[in-house]
């Protein structure tokens, strides 16, 4: 008996042109949370930072670009690769965290929604193309895809554009060492309904939220620089050590739970596309996942990584990975018919999610 499944028919991404290497921060004055200047030489700070995160460089948006501009490029590429006219879309779902981030103002700007702004920039007139935003931390794009899958499987939609974009460089406290993690970018995908006798496309997903004990591990706060803090502007803040431990403990469990629902073993998975938050953390998550299956060896090619050169662009990392592999832009990585892949993310909330996808 045929069932309806959600299939990626087009993907796209946009990596901004400004390359920021770690020595960019050598002239920065860093402060501790108590407002005192950190006296450790910045060369040592950036060296340790790279050892911990694997990040050597990241990308920043041009001054004249806002979040929806980045999303527009990724969306256009996804629609083009899918061969879909924007007027055919049933939904436009836009995942982000900080709205239309501008170079001269860190205040939140989410009215109108970024999905509505993107719809206008795409020139889509169809009022039945419903546009709305998703705020779910770094896992926002993955969660938006999960929502899109529900729409498609219910018969409510046939074609959906899911976009994720953030400009984190403008909401990160420039005097906080954690700011070196963040980057800018956008990714997008078109999902379409497909009838099939056999499971294909999105065959399962799993989500969880651990707000009671972990809600403040990522939050907004004043700059660590006391002078800048007087402006009362909010910047992105992170409890890095606790976040690392939370992710290491819970992300492998969440991914395994998603596979268990489908009676799949991790050895059947060809690729795990995980949110690019911290290179060493992602490696540790994968090691812990395989340990749950009593496996000591992790296949070298199972987890493609971009964080060392693109940094952490939040909701954009997973769709960017997906598009780069789809377009054969990741050396040593490719996808083929019948492959099982996992898309997974973790972030503010704290939230975790995963999708199991079978290549048509």
N, C-alpha and C positions, 0 to 999 in steps of 0.2 A: 504493500500500500504506500502510495506516494505521500510524503510529508513536505512541508515548507521549511526551508533552511535559509539562513542568512549567509551570503557569500560576498567576500571582498572582490569587487570587479575593477577597482581602480584605487591607486594610492598616490600620494604626493607629499613632499616636504619642502621646507625652506630653511636653510642655514644662513644666517646673516653674514655679511661680508667682513665685518670688523673682527680681526683675530687678536685676542688678548692673551699674551703669554704671561707666565708667572712673574717675570721680571717687571711687568707693568706695575706690580704692587710694591716694588722695592722702595719707592718714595712715599708710600702711604704711612700715616701715623695710626697705628692700631691701639685700641684701648681694651681693657678688661671690662667685664660687666659692672664693676664698681666705679668706673670712670677714671681709673688710673692708666697712665700710658704704659704700654708694654715695651720694656727696654731691650728685649731680645732682638738682635739684628734681623732685619726683614729677610735677608738672604737665607738665614737659618729657618725663619718662619715658613717661607715658601718651599724650602727644601723638605722640611718635615711634612708640610701640607701635601706635597706631591707624593711622598712616601705613603701617607695614610690613605689618600683618595685616588691616586694614579693620575690626577688631572694635571696636565702640562700646559694646556691652553683651553680657551673657551671662546664663544662667539657672542658679540654684542650687536644689537640693532643700530642702524644709522640714526642720527639725531632726528631726521624728518620722518621716521617710521614710527607708527603706533602698532599696538597688538593686532588689530584687525587687518593692517597692511600685510603683516607676516602671514596671517591666516589666509588672506586672499590668494597669495601666490601658491601656497600649499593646496588650497581648495581647487584652484584652477587646474593645477597639475593632476589632481585626483580625478576631477570631472573629465578632463581630456583623456586620461589613460583608460577611464571606464567607458568613454564614448557616450556620456550622458549629458543631455542638455539640462541646465539648471531648472528650467521650467517643469521638468518631469519629476522633480524631487517632492517627496511627501513631507520630509522633515529635514531641517538643518539644525544640528545639535552642536553647540560650541562649548568645549570644556576649557576653562581658564581659572585663574585664582585672583587676579588683581585688576580685572577690567581693562579699559583702554589706557594703558600706561603711557604717560607722556614724559618727555625729557625734562620739562620745567615744572612738573607738579606730580608729587607722589600720592596725591589723594585718590581714593577709589572713584572710578568713573564707570558705572554699569547701567546708566540710563541714557539712551535705550540700551537694550541688551547687545552684547557683541554679535550674537547670532543675527539680530535684526540689521546691525550695521554691515555685517558681511553679506547678508542677502541683498542689501541695497548696492553694495560695491560689485556684486556679481551681476547686478541688473536683472534680478529675478522678480517678475511681476506677479506670478501665480499666488493668489492669497491662500491656496491650499498647501503651499510649502511652509509648514509651521516652523518658526524659528525660535529657539530658546537656548538658554545657557545652563551649564552644569558646573557647580562649584563643589569639588570633592577632593581637594588637595591634589597632589601629584598623580593619583590614580584616576583623575577626572576623565581623561580620554577613554581609558579602558571601561569605566563605568558608563560613559555615554554610549559606547558600542554595545554594552549589555542592554541598555535601555532600547537601543535601536533594534536589537535582536528580538526583544519582546514585541515591539510594534510589528515587525515583519512576520513573526511566527503566529501572531494573533490574526493576521490578515488585514491589519489596519494600514499597512504601508508596503510599498514594493521597492522604493528607492530612497535611500537616506544618506545624506552627507554628514559625516562626523569629523569635527575639526578640534584640534587641541593647539593652543598657542599661549605663550607667556613671555613677557619681557621682565625677567627677574633682576636684571642688572640695575634697574631703576628703583626697585623696592628693597634692595639689600643695603644694609647699613655699610657705607664705605669704610668705616673705622672698626668693623667687626671682622675678625679673621675668617669667620664662616662665609663671608660675602664672596670669597674666592671660588666657592663651589658653584655659584649660580651663573646661568647663561640664558640666552634668548633663542627662541626658535618656534617652528610651527610644523605640524604634521596633520594629514587628513586622509580619509578613506571614504569610498563610496560602498555602501552595502546594498545588495539587491536580493530580492526573493528568488529562490530557485526550488522547484519541485524535484524530489528525488526518492527513489526506492531505498537507497542506501544513505546513511548519515554522511553529511559533508558540510563544509563551511563551519560555522559555529555549532559545535555539538554539545557544549556545556560551559558553565561558568560558576564562579564562586566568589562571594564577597563577605567581608566582615568589618565591623567598626568597634574599636576598643576605646570609647570616649571616657568611660568612667575613671580609669586610672591613668590614661595617657593623653588626655585632650590638649594639654599645654606644651607638648614637646616641640611643636612648631606653632608659633604665635606671632603676633605683632607687638612691637614695643618701641620705645624711644631709642635714639642713637646712643651708643656707648660713649661718644664724644660729648661731654657735658655742655659745650657751647652749642653744638647742633641739636642736642636734646631740648634746649630752650625753645626751639621752634614748634615743639609738640607734634612733629610729624611722626607717623608710625613706619617702622621698618620691619622686615622679615627677620625673625629670631628663631634660633634652633638650640635644643639641648642635644648636641651631637652624640655624646656618649650613651645616653639613655635611648635615643632613637636607634642607634646601632644595635644595642642589645635587644630592643623590642623587635626590630626587623629580623635579626638573626634567629630569634626564638619563634616568631609567628609566621613569617612569610613562607618558609618551607612547609609548615603545617597546612597553611591555606592552599598552597599549590597542590600538595598531595591530596587534600580533601577534594579538590576539583577533579583530579585524576581518578580518585576512588569512586566518585559518583558514576564514572563511565567504565569502571572496571579496567582501567588502563594502568600500565606500569610505566615508570619513568624511562625504562629502557626502550619503550616504543615511541618516545618523543624525539623528534629530529632537532628541534630548536626550542630554546627558551629565551624569549625576548623580554627581558626584565628591565624595569625602570632604571635609567642610568643615574643613580643617586650618589654612589661612591664605589669606585672600582673594587677595592678590597672587600667592602661590605657585600657587594654582589657575588664575588668569588666565594666568600664565606657562606652566603645563603645557599649557593648551589652545592657546596660541599655538605652542608647540613641536610639539604634535601635528599641527596644520594645516600647519606648516612641513615635516613629514615627507612630506606630500602635495604639497609645492611650492605651497601656498595661503597667501596673505598675509592674506586677510580671514577673520575668524571671525564667524559669525552671532551677533548680539547675544542671540538668544533660546535658544541651544543649551544654555547652562549656567546653570540656576537657582542662586541663592546664598542661604544663610540665615546665614552666619557673622557678618555684621556685627551682627546682633541676637541670635543664639542662641549664638555662640561655638563651640568645638570640643568636642562631646560624644562623641568617639571612635566606638565602634561604632554609636551611635544616629544619626549624621548622615545616612547614605545612606537608611535606611528612613524617617526623618523627612521627608526631601525627597520620596521616592516617595509617601508618604501625603499630604503637603500638596498635591502636584500632582494626585493622584488625586481629592482632595476639592475641587479648584478653590480652594485657599487661597493660591496663588501667582499674583499678578497678572501677566498676560502669558504664562502658561505653562499648557499643557494637553496631554493625550494623546488620541490617536484611533486607531481601528482601522488596523492595518497599519504604524504607526510603529515604527521601530527605535530603541531607547534603549540606552545603555551605563550600567552601574552600575560604578563603579571606586573603589578605595581604596588607601591606602598607609599603612604604620605600622610599629610596633616589630617588629624581627626581623632585618633589615628585610624586610617583606613587601609585595607588590603583587598585586592581583587585579582582574579585570574580568569582567563578564557582558554578553553581548549578548542583548537581549530584544525579541521582536516582539509588539506589542500584538495580542491576538486580536480 
